[in-house]
Amino acid sequence: MELKDNQAALILEVDEDGGVSVNVASGDQDGPAGAICQAIAVKLMQDEAFQEEIMAMIEVDDGGQEQ
């Protein structure tokens, strides 16, 4: 997928242990869309309460599988 300069995307990866990694793809890393995605990525990785809220919303079990 090729992103335009005004587009950005979060790329989430969940490993076998349920660990989540976050990457940002953007047509323009310094543009508004890239900056917003970067801010969301930082919050997702550093804000434990936010992580718990997200996981509760999708009800992920201990094996990393959605229920």
N, C-alpha and C positions, 0 to 999 in steps of 0.2 A: 504494500500500500504506500503510495507516495502522498505526502502531506503538502498542502499549499502553505504559503507563508503565514496565513492567518489561521492555521489549524495546528492542533497539538493533541497528543494521545498519551494516556497512561498505559503502560504495559505491565501487567501483574503476573507474577509467576509464583505458584505454590509448590513447594517441594514435598517429598514423601512424608516428612515430619510435620507438615502443616505450616512451615515457615513461609512467609510472604516476602518477596522482593519486588521493588517498584522501580521501573525505568520510565523516562520521559522521552518521547519522540516528538519532534517539532520541526516544521518547515523553517521557523525562525526562533531559535532558543531565546533571543532577547526580546521578542515581541510579546504582546499581551497574552496570547493563548499559551505560549510556552511558559511564561512566568506564572500563570494561573496553575498549570499542570505541575510545575515545579513546587509551588506552594502546597498543593494538595498532596504531592508525594512526600514532602517533608513532614506534613501533619500526620499522614498515614503511618510513617515510619517512626515518628518520635512521640506521638500523643497516645499513650496507653489507653486512656478512657475512650478516645475516638476509635482505636482498634477494637476494643471490646464492644463498642456500640455497633460497629460494622459487622463483626462476627455474630453478634446476637441477632442482627437483622437477617442474616442468611442461614442461621442455625447450622453452623459447621460442626461436625463431630470431631473427635480426637484424631481420626485418621485423615482429616483434611477433606472429607467428602461432604457435600451439601446434603442435608436430610430432606 
